[in-house]
Amino acid sequence: MNKEEIKKLDQEKIVGTYSRYDMVADHGKGAKCVSVDGKEYIDFTAGIGVNCLGFCDDGWVEAVTAQLKKLQHVSNLFYSEPQVKAADLLTKRTGLKKVFFGNSGAEANEAAIKTARKYGTTQRGVHVNKIISLANSFHGRTMATITATGQEKYHKFFTPFLEGFKYCEANNIEQLKSLVDDDTCAIMMEMVQGEGGVLDLDPDFVKAAEQLCHEHDLVFIVDEVQTGIGRTGKLFAYEYFDVTPDIVTFAKGIGGGLPIGGVLFGEKCCDVLKPGDHGTTYGGNPVACAGAVEVLTRIDDAFLKEVQKKSAYLKDKLQTLPHVTSVSGLGLMLGVSLEGKEAPDVVKKALEEGLMVLTAKDKVRLLPPLTITYDEIDQGVEILKKALS
Ligand SMILES: *Cc1c(COP(=O)(O)O)cnc(C)c1O
């Protein structure tokens, strides 16, 4: 099918939950994507932070296809090697104890919320079920996770919501303290609010949240769905903040492009969920886990150092561009604030010129594959410069 045929059929047959950009992706390699009409693009999106090794990385394709030829699925009623290998890597790298695998970020956060509530209600009484999340956060699209999401625009149309969520302004330690009461079971937050506009949290605030969790026996949940798996230049962004969460949720980057997410549990919560408490048919699927094992093996300390170097290089370049007032974020998760230009217009113009980029609130958001080369960064920035002038 050609571009116009695909677009027409999409508009007729696919539910319009997304207003798509004017590009039909066909194939890709690394940080380059080619559309069905043969145009080449530099990719600063990584499929919203998913393709951490870029498009069709050789090692990843090999790992995934080898598993695909052996066993594609068996369900969680049986043991399988890729799942335990992925869990072993995640726990060894973090010091956290156990993993639950699901299929997406929202599901990971659902599992975290259920675990926190079971912990609170079984340890301290049925009323201990309230969760504090942050204003301007994003935790997913299911009923529980849109409730946890502290943004009104996601709350339209879907009442009634779950009970038991309270929202704290990001970086407001006094408000956070005042919101914790006898009914609170957990505090939940992203280290860098992604959809909220690539906003890094204040380290003092994150530390205060951890402290409150210690004092009141609350579950400290860190949503690393976007920030995790090397995106910020550490395996998980909480490492920058010198805290130890009780629960870490992850998804986007872990499968290198396959749908997989999950939850890491520390000592406090690793045995809270018992047989029958939670489950998922696909979760920890062998093919997705083979992708995760390859990703986790590749993202070693030297790789992470390189992500940090590329981040500094890209940040420096972005700061010199016209209309750019500041650059936020960590690692290769960057938000570009503009003056005198609107982010959606810039994204559209950049795409016309051959660069895929994203927005987050009023910023241009960059989430390039972690394997992007310096040359590709240069090419992308040149196009962005054109789009800004
Ligand atoms: C994307 C995202 C989610 C939701 O993940 P899905 O896989 O789309 O369900 C949750 N939390 C954060 C921080 C995210 O960026």
The ligand as an SDF file (V2000), in Angstrom:
LIG
                    3D

 15 15  0  0  0  0  0  0  0  0999 V2000
    4.3500    5.7900   29.2750 C   0  0  0  0  0  0  0  0  0  0  0  0
    4.2370    5.8620   30.7570 C   0  0  0  0  0  0  0  0  0  0  0  0
    3.3240    5.0490   31.4550 C   0  0  0  0  0  0  0  0  0  0  0  0
    2.3370    4.1660   30.7540 C   0  0  0  0  0  0  0  0  0  0  0  0
    2.9370    3.1440   30.0400 O   0  0  0  0  0  0  0  0  0  0  0  0
    2.0710    2.3030   28.9660 P   0  0  0  0  0  0  0  0  0  0  0  0
    3.0230    1.2550   28.5060 O   0  0  0  0  0  0  0  0  0  0  0  0
    1.6520    3.2600   27.9020 O   0  0  0  0  0  0  0  0  0  0  0  0
    0.9140    1.7400   29.6930 O   0  0  0  0  0  0  0  0  0  0  0  0
    3.3350    5.1100   32.8300 C   0  0  0  0  0  0  0  0  0  0  0  0
    4.1800    5.9170   33.4980 N   0  0  0  0  0  0  0  0  0  0  0  0
    5.0660    6.7110   32.8610 C   0  0  0  0  0  0  0  0  0  0  0  0
    5.9910    7.5640   33.6510 C   0  0  0  0  0  0  0  0  0  0  0  0
    5.1070    6.7210   31.4670 C   0  0  0  0  0  0  0  0  0  0  0  0
    5.9560    7.5310   30.8300 O   0  0  0  0  0  0  0  0  0  0  0  0
  1  2  1  0
  2  3  1  0
  2 14  2  0
  3  4  1  0
  3 10  2  0
  4  5  1  0
  5  6  1  0
  6  7  2  0
  6  8  1  0
  6  9  1  0
 10 11  1  0
 11 12  2  0
 12 13  1  0
 12 14  1  0
 14 15  1  0
M  END
$$$$
